[in-house]
Amino acid sequence: MAAKREKASRAKAKAQETEAQEEAVAAEKREDKVNAFRLSSVATMNKRTKAAAVLIALGTSPASEVVKYLHENEVETLSAEIARIKSLTSEEKEDIINEFYEMCIAQKAITEGGESYAKSVLDKAFGEKKAEDLITRATRKIDGTPFSFINEVDNRNLLMTLQHEHPQTIAVVLSHVSSDKASKILSEFPREKQIEIIERISNMDKANPEITAIVEKMLRNKLAGTYGSTASEPEHGGVQYIAEIMNRIDKISQKAVFESMEVTNPELVGKIKKLMFVFGDIVNLNDTEIQAFIREADTKDLTVSLKAASPELQERIFSNMSSRQKEMIQSDMQYLHNLRMRDVEAAQQRIIDVIRGLEESGDIVLFKGGDDEIIA
């Protein structure tokens, strides 16, 4: 009798276990169905709607920080799109943020290590199928940027390819690379051609898309096999961009270019110089701004830079240091001898780069116009 009861008990337990398993499978199917519906609603959004949805999902404060980096026309477009979106459910917000996050991860992985590296990382994070989809979408977006491959081309190969091209073609290409790379390439051209390229870049607010596409295709064909799959953000033409290039060119070339251009185009020289920032311009910063870059700058760079600085500039910087830091740098300066000018200029350029970074973050205002009141 006891054996029969035990057998019945086991059968009942097994039946309950089977029922629980079936219910779990059914629940999972119901959840998959709900998720499929949720994801499909996000999937049907166009790019502008998704961008607007991301801002909504982020919330007011984070979204306002993002908007600071957008152009006016982009803000206008997104504002209109946000107004069109009546509401987003909490699930839709979660989905859009997840998709945005996944795309950010994919693009970062591709940019840092190429497609093979990205596939390895994304396979582990999201699974093979999801990884392939993300890589396809992220690669399509990166490759859609004009001249996205240029910053990965060796300078020598790029120079050899461009050296016999028309100055306008060279200007179009250099306006799409980093200012540091453009300065290195530009400094290798003969002086007369340098000036012509500079003037063409300065006048280039936006290149004709059709011409850009033709030049890009030509360059891709000529440089096939000489670059990797990563990409950097494109630069743009105009006086501001050429000022960035001139800031990075070696001082001898910079002086020679300006002297030649003073004869042919003094007005442009004036515009470029107004947008440039050199080490000596630090005297025009206020005490708070000087203290800000001192905190960020490398002490060795400060020591080398101040060794060759004017007494006025030395005093401005020392007066904004702690007594201990001032004594340490002044002591180190006494033992610095036979400095090469290129080493001094390199140290000063690194400090300028620190100051530029602080300008971008809003901690420093480099160019204070006469009508632009600064409130501390």
For each residue, the residues with C-beta under 8 A, 3 or more apart:
1: 4 5
2: 5 6
3: 6 7
4: 1 7 8
5: 1 2 8 9
6: 2 3 9 10
7: 3 4 10 11
8: 4 5 11 12
9: 5 6 12 13
10: 6 7 13 14
11: 7 8 14 15
12: 8 9 15 16
13: 9 10 16 17
14: 10 11 17 18
15: 11 12 18 19
16: 12 13 19 20
17: 13 14 20 21
18: 14 15 21 22
19: 15 16 22 23
20: 16 17 23 24
21: 17 18 24 25
22: 18 19 25 26
23: 19 20 26 27
24: 20 21 27 28
25: 21 22 28 29
26: 22 23 29 30
27: 23 24 30 31
28: 24 25 31 32
29: 25 26 32 33
30: 26 27 33 34
31: 27 28 34 35
32: 28 29 35 36
33: 29 30 36 37
34: 30 31 37 38
35: 31 32 38 39
36: 32 33 39 40
37: 33 34 40 41
38: 34 35 41 42 91 92 95
39: 35 36 42 43 95
40: 36 37 43 44
41: 37 38 44 45 92 95
42: 38 39 45 50 53 92 95 96 99
43: 39 40
44: 40 41
45: 41 42 49 50 53 96
46: 49 50
47: 50 51
48: 51 52 77 78 81
49: 45 46 52 53 81 84 85
50: 42 45 46 47 53 54 96 99 100
51: 47 48 54 55 78 81
52: 48 49 55 56 78 81 82 84 85
53: 42 45 49 50 56 57 85 88 92 93 96
54: 50 51 57 58 96 97 100
55: 51 52 58 63 66 67 78 82
56: 52 53 63 82 85 88 93
57: 53 54 88 93 94 96 97
58: 54 55 62 63 66 97
59: 62 63
60: 63 64
61: 64 65
62: 58 59 65 66
63: 55 56 58 59 60 66 67
64: 60 61 67 68
65: 61 62 68
66: 55 58 62 63 69 70
67: 55 63 64 70 75 78
68: 64 65
69: 66
70: 66 67 74 75 78
71: 74 75
72: 75 76
73: 76 77
74: 70 71 77 78
75: 67 70 71 72 78 79
76: 72 73 79 80
77: 48 73 74 80 81
78: 48 51 52 55 67 70 74 75 81 82
79: 75 76 82 83
80: 76 77 83 84
81: 48 49 51 52 77 78 84 85
82: 52 55 56 78 79 85
83: 79 80
84: 49 52 80 81
85: 49 52 53 56 81 82 88
86:
87:
88: 53 56 57 85 92 93 96
89: 92 93
90: 93 94
91: 38 94 95
92: 38 41 42 53 88 89 95 96
93: 53 56 57 88 89 90 96 97
94: 57 90 91 97 98
95: 38 39 41 42 91 92 98 99
96: 42 45 50 53 54 57 88 92 93 99 100
97: 54 57 58 93 94 100 101
98: 94 95 101 102
99: 42 50 95 96 102 103
100: 50 54 96 97 103 104
101: 97 98 104 105
102: 98 99 105 106 126 130 134
103: 99 100 106 107 134 137 138
104: 100 101 107 108
105: 101 102 108 109 121 122 125 134
106: 102 103 109 110 118 122 134 135 137 138
107: 103 104 110 111 138 141 142
108: 104 105 111 112
109: 105 106 112 113 117 118 121 122
110: 106 107 113 114 115 117 118 135 138 139 142 229 230
111: 107 108 142 230 231 232
112: 108 109 117 230
113: 109 110 116 117 118 121 230
114: 110 117 118 228 229 230
115: 110 118 119 135 139 229
116: 113 119 120
117: 109 110 112 113 114 120 121
118: 106 109 110 113 114 115 121 122 131 135 138
119: 115 116 122 123 131 132 135
120: 116 117 123 124
121: 105 109 113 117 118 124 125
122: 105 106 109 118 119 125 126 130 131 134 135
123: 119 120 126 127 128 131
124: 120 121
125: 105 121 122 131
126: 102 122 123 130 131 134
127: 123 130 131
128: 123 131 132
129: 132 133
130: 102 122 126 127 133 134
131: 118 119 122 123 125 126 127 128 134 135
132: 119 128 129 135 136
133: 129 130 136 137
134: 102 103 105 106 122 126 130 131 137 138
135: 106 110 115 118 119 122 131 132 138 139
136: 132 133 139 140
137: 103 106 133 134 140 141
138: 103 106 107 110 118 134 135 141 142
139: 110 115 135 136 142 143
140: 136 137 143 144
141: 107 137 138 144 145
142: 107 110 111 138 139 145 148 231
143: 139 140 148
144: 140 141 148
145: 141 142 148 231 234
146: 176 212 213 216 234
147: 150 173 176 177 212 216 219 234
148: 142 143 144 145 231 232 234
149: 152 153 220 223 227 231
150: 147 153 158 173 176 177 181 219 227
151: 177 178 181 231 232
152: 149 227 228 229 230 231 232
153: 149 150 157 158 223 226 227
154: 157 158 226 227
155: 158 159 181 184 185
156: 159 160
157: 153 154 160 161 223 226
158: 150 153 154 155 161 162 173 185 223
159: 155 156 162 163 185 188
160: 156 157 163
161: 157 158 165 219 222 223
162: 158 159 165 169 170 173 185
163: 159 160 188 189
164:
165: 161 162 169 170 173
166: 169 170
167: 170 171 193 196 197 200
168: 171 172 200
169: 162 165 166 172 173 215
170: 162 165 166 167 173 174 189 197
171: 167 168 174 175 197 200 201 204 237
172: 168 169 175 176 204 207 211 212 215
173: 147 150 158 162 165 169 170 176 177 215 219
174: 170 171 177 182 185 186 197 201 245
175: 171 172 182 201 204 207 235 236 237 241
176: 146 147 150 172 173 234 235 236
177: 147 150 151 173 174 181 182 185 234 235
178: 151 181 182 232 235
179: 182 183 235 241 244 245 247 248
180: 183 184 248
181: 150 151 155 177 178 184 185
182: 174 175 177 178 179 185 186 235 245
183: 179 180 186 187 245 246 247 248 249
184: 155 180 181 187 188 248
185: 155 158 159 162 174 177 181 182 188 189
186: 174 182 183 189 194 197 198 245 249
187: 183 184 194 249 250 253
188: 159 163 184 185
189: 163 170 185 186 193 194 197
190: 193 194
191: 194 195 256 257 260
192: 195 196 260
193: 167 189 190 196 197
194: 186 187 189 190 191 197 198 253 257
195: 191 192 198 199 257 260 261 264 265
196: 167 192 193 199 200
197: 167 170 171 174 186 189 193 194 200 201
198: 186 194 195 201 202 242 245 246 257 261
199: 195 196 202 203 261 265 268
200: 167 168 171 196 197 203 204
201: 171 174 175 197 198 204 237 238 241 242 245
202: 198 199 237 238 239 242 268 271 272
203: 199 200 237
204: 171 172 175 200 201 207 237 238
205: 237 238
206: 236 237
207: 172 175 204 211 212 237
208: 211 212
209: 212 213
210: 213 214
211: 172 207 208 214 215
212: 146 147 172 207 208 209 215 216
213: 146 209 210 216 217
214: 210 211 217 218
215: 169 172 173 211 212 218 219
216: 146 147 212 213 219 220
217: 213 214 220 221
218: 214 215 221 222
219: 147 150 161 173 215 216 222 223
220: 149 216 217 223 224
221: 217 218 224
222: 161 218 219
223: 149 153 157 158 161 219 220 226 227
224: 220 221
225:
226: 153 154 157 223
227: 149 150 152 153 154 223
228: 114 152
229: 110 114 115 152
230: 110 111 112 113 114 152
231: 111 142 145 148 149 151 152
232: 111 148 151 152 178
233:
234: 145 146 147 148 176 177
235: 175 176 177 178 179 182 241 244
236: 175 176 206 241
237: 171 175 201 202 203 204 205 206 207 241 242
238: 201 202 204 205 241 242
239: 202 242 243 268 271 272 275
240: 243 244 275
241: 175 179 201 235 236 237 238 244 245
242: 198 201 202 237 238 239 245 246 272
243: 239 240 246 247 272 273 275 276
244: 179 235 240 241 247 248
245: 174 179 182 183 186 198 201 241 242 248 249
246: 183 198 242 243 249 254 257 258 272 276
247: 179 183 243 244 276 277 278 352
248: 179 180 183 184 244 245 349
249: 183 186 187 245 246 253 254 257
250: 187 253 254 342 345
251: 254 255 341 345
252: 255 256
253: 187 194 249 250 256 257
254: 246 249 250 251 257 258
255: 251 252 258 259
256: 191 252 253 259 260
257: 191 194 195 198 246 249 253 254 260 261
258: 246 254 255 261 262 269 273
259: 255 256 262 263
260: 191 192 195 256 257 263 264
261: 195 198 199 257 258 264 265 266 268 269
262: 258 259 266 269
263: 259 260 266
264: 195 260 261
265: 195 199 261 268 269
266: 261 262 263 269 270
267: 270 271
268: 199 202 239 261 265 271 272
269: 258 261 262 265 266 272 273
270: 266 267 273 274
271: 202 239 267 268 274 275
272: 202 239 242 243 246 268 269 275 276
273: 243 258 269 270 276
274: 270 271 367
275: 239 240 243 271 272 367
276: 243 246 247 272 273
277: 247 281 352 355 356 366 367
278: 247 281 352
279: 282 305 309 313 348 351 352
280: 283 309 310 313
281: 277 278 284 285 366
282: 279 285 290 293 313 316 317 355
283: 280 312 313 316
284: 281
285: 281 282 289 290 293 355 364 366
286: 289 290 376
287: 290 291 319 320
288: 291 292 376
289: 285 286 292 293 358 363 364 365
290: 282 285 286 287 293 294 316 317 320
291: 287 288 294 295 320
292: 288 289 295 296 358 363 364
293: 282 285 289 290 296 297 351 354 355 358 364
294: 290 291 297 302 317 320 321 325
295: 291 292
296: 292 293 354 357 358
297: 293 294 301 302 350 351 354
298: 301 302 350
299: 302 303 325 328 329
300: 303 304 347
301: 297 298 304 305 347 348 350 351
302: 294 297 298 299 305 306 317 329 351
303: 299 300 306 307 329 332 333 336
304: 300 301 307 308 336 339 343 344 347
305: 279 301 302 308 309 344 347 348 351
306: 302 303 309 313 314 317 318 329 333
307: 303 304 333 336 339 344
308: 304 305 339 341 344 348
309: 279 280 305 306 313 314 317
310: 280 313 314
311: 314 315
312: 283 315 316
313: 279 280 282 283 306 309 310 316 317
314: 306 309 310 311 317 318
315: 311 312 318 319
316: 282 283 290 312 313 319 320
317: 282 290 294 302 306 309 313 314 320 321
318: 306 314 315 321 326 329 330
319: 287 315 316
320: 287 290 291 294 316 317
321: 294 317 318 325 326 329
322: 325 326
323: 326 327
324: 327 328
325: 294 299 321 322 328 329
326: 318 321 322 323 329 330
327: 323 324 330 331
328: 299 324 325 331 332
329: 299 302 303 306 318 321 325 326 332 333
330: 318 326 327 333 334
331: 327 328 334 335
332: 303 328 329 335 336
333: 303 306 307 329 330 336
334: 330 331
335: 331 332
336: 303 304 307 332 333 339
337:
338:
339: 304 307 308 336 343 344
340: 343 344
341: 251 308 344 345
342: 250 345 346
343: 304 339 340 346 347
344: 304 305 307 308 339 340 341 347 348
345: 250 251 341 342 348 349
346: 342 343 349 350
347: 300 301 304 305 343 344 350 351
348: 279 301 305 308 344 345 351 352
349: 248 345 346 352 353
350: 297 298 301 346 347 353 354
351: 279 293 297 301 302 305 347 348 354 355
352: 247 277 278 279 348 349 355 356
353: 349 350 356 357
354: 293 296 297 350 351 357 358
355: 277 282 285 293 351 352 358 359 364 366
356: 277 352 353 359 360
357: 296 353 354 360 361
358: 289 292 293 296 354 355 361 363 364
359: 355 356 362 363 364 365 366
360: 356 357
361: 357 358
362: 359
363: 289 292 358 359
364: 285 289 292 293 355 358 359
365: 289 359 368 374
366: 277 281 285 355 359
367: 274 275 277
368: 365 372 374
369: 372
370:
371:
372: 368 369
373:
374: 365 368
375:
376: 286 288
